[in-house]
Amino acid sequence: MEEIWCERINSEDPETSQKIKEIAEECNIPLPVAKIAVARGCQNGFDTMTYLDPSVEDFHSPWELPDMQKAVQRILQAKEHQEKVCIYGDYDVDGIMAVSILIDYLRTLKMNVCYKIPNRLTEGYGMNMAAVETLGEEGVQLIVTVDNGIASKQEIQSAIEKGMDVIVTDHHECQGDLPNAAAVIDPKRLDSDYPFRELCGAGIAFKLVQALEETQQRTNDLRKYLECAAVATVADIVPLQNENRLIVKLGIDSMNEGCQNLGLKALIHVSEIETVTSGNIGFVIAPKINAAGRLGEAQYGVELFIGENLKIAEWLKNENIKRQEIEQKIYNKAIRLIKEQQKNKQVFICVAGENWHPGVIGIVASKIQEIWYHPVIVMGIDQNGIARGSCRSVEGINIFETLSACSELFETYGGHAMAAGFSIKKENIQALEKFLIKKSEEDHLKQFLIKKVYYDSVLSEDEINWELMDCVRMCEPYGVNNPSPIFRLNHVHPTEIKTMGKENNHLCFKDNNFRCIAFSKAKWRTSLSREYTNGIDLLVVPKINHFAGKESIELMVKSVRLPFLFDHQRCWHAVQIIKSETSEETLKELDIWKYDKEDLLPNRNEMVWVYKVLKQFSERGVRFDDLIDKGPSLNCFKLLLILEVFNELKIVNCRVKKGMIFSKIPSDHQKKDINQSKLVIKLKRNIF
């Protein structure tokens, strides 16, 4: 996976640099932390202290949300007349938590309340006519939607015609005219004056509870609802800024001080979590809640969080294990198909399978993207010949716009720039794949398959201290638009390099006084063991390690940059450009011409030595790095160039695969003049 490093903000810009210095002085924080705050949208010292030390006073007034007054009045009217109220939710974590918040709270008001969550597998997302019909027959007089409803104009009109009122609370984008509802609470309404538009569904449900409390002049402890909203905010992957950050920060604090929601407390217990963080909410707690919805049984999540059956926590744990098993089987099949059919050679990786569970294909798509940095589309084809697809994209390729450009192929579709979903007839899948190949070529989308890794600041080793760590901790909780800070260290000379873990697949080394850990990166050991004149560069996340009653600062290594001439990816990319590029101007823009010709152009002795080694090992293969380490003054660039020249002149047929060079000497091999190689000629022309 090719990647480039990018500083999150341009601190060399005079205006930005001055702002960072002023914030650092005003707030008495280290410069790197001030830079983190500016990169996350802080404009001054007040913004920065609100970011670093949020408090309950920072909540926006719920009355600033559109139609909040109408919604509160209608709900209290239902309370007064003992009308039957239905909370209509969604089957994901956000929907389950939003339903739980309102069901539990309205029951404290002694209201007659029930809930409806559509079955993901048989009903799909949002309101549907059959459900509206059933609710009317059951005597429901008021429907309150949570995490859905803004697009359900026909269903809401049907409810009204059947004598029911509807209050919409939603956080999705409005589509044309608003529904004809008694109230429509959505911060994304065009006429909304609410200061923050990125609340999730459960966040809006919590704001409704705040407004109801205020109207009734009640001062109840709302922490158990705040905890539910915090879990939903993390799980729904909304920006962790402004009020979302406040909800998550205060909610996590409450969970760690003594969780108020008994169902959530039980789930934390069975998950064996000692300290709740946004990380283990996203990767441990939320998947268990989601498992029920993915398998069509979301109601059990609500039962847990309104305290009706705490044993459901253990059941959710087991359901998640089932979900993981289903997911793993589909993932293995998908990876095998991609490799067999070389689908990763295309910009869009499309893979489909019969009866793949629609509840897990999104997770599978995300996992595939961890291997190949491409837009990924995973489709599960049901018995009726309809495939449900889940898409994950990359920066620069808007997947929703891509689907919109071939919308005639789909039965339904929707989503946003980075993720989308659709349903399509099986016979149209091939047409979809052909369209994506054509669009990739026409729009030159291959250029976006280079992953950008962002870092916050360049640090010297003496800047990594306890003052920095104290301030970095204040940046928690982390999530979308508030990522864990990453720092760049330059000119590092690793020592005491060794593998670790049961399978020796992790790497550990020292950088002066700091222990560095690189998980699942044992393959770096050879490269890091070389002595480079100017060292290597690292991207790291500083962490506090607790061991034997002592605390120490450790560096979690996220990425390594070797000197250019020893960096496999960058050298391969440069060689490919030299090989295929016809524009002299483009070639001159390459960063390699600053090196001496002896570092770029292999001599005859080096060519002969590589030829002999390849002839010796032939099809058995030889490690690429072994040739660099043992060869006479070889580097990665020169070795890749030699292999390309050998292939071009048919001296040796060779290929590199997973760090190994496999080769075959042609039977009709004749002596060739290396200087006649087009690649060598082009290289010489630019060097000299």
NORLINBEL-V782875 format. One record per helix or strand. SS is the DSSP state (helix for helix, strand for strand). FROM is the first residue (numbers start at 1). LEN is the number of residues. If there is no record, write none. Layout:
ss from len
SS FROM LEN
SS FROM LEN
//
This chain:
ss from len
strand 3 5
helix 14 14
helix 31 9
helix 45 8
helix 56 3
helix 62 3
helix 68 13
strand 84 6
helix 93 16
strand 112 6
helix 129 9
strand 142 5
helix 153 9
strand 165 5
strand 183 3
helix 201 15
helix 223 13
helix 242 17
helix 262 9
helix 278 17
helix 299 7
helix 312 29
helix 343 3
strand 348 7
helix 361 11
strand 375 7
strand 386 7
helix 399 6
helix 407 3
strand 410 6
strand 419 7
helix 426 17
helix 445 4
strand 451 5
strand 457 2
helix 461 3
helix 466 8
strand 479 1
strand 482 1
strand 487 6
strand 495 6
strand 506 6
strand 514 5
helix 522 8
strand 536 12
strand 550 12
helix 564 3
helix 568 13
helix 584 5
helix 597 4
helix 604 17
strand 622 2
helix 624 7
helix 636 13
strand 653 5
strand 660 5
helix 674 3
helix 678 10
//
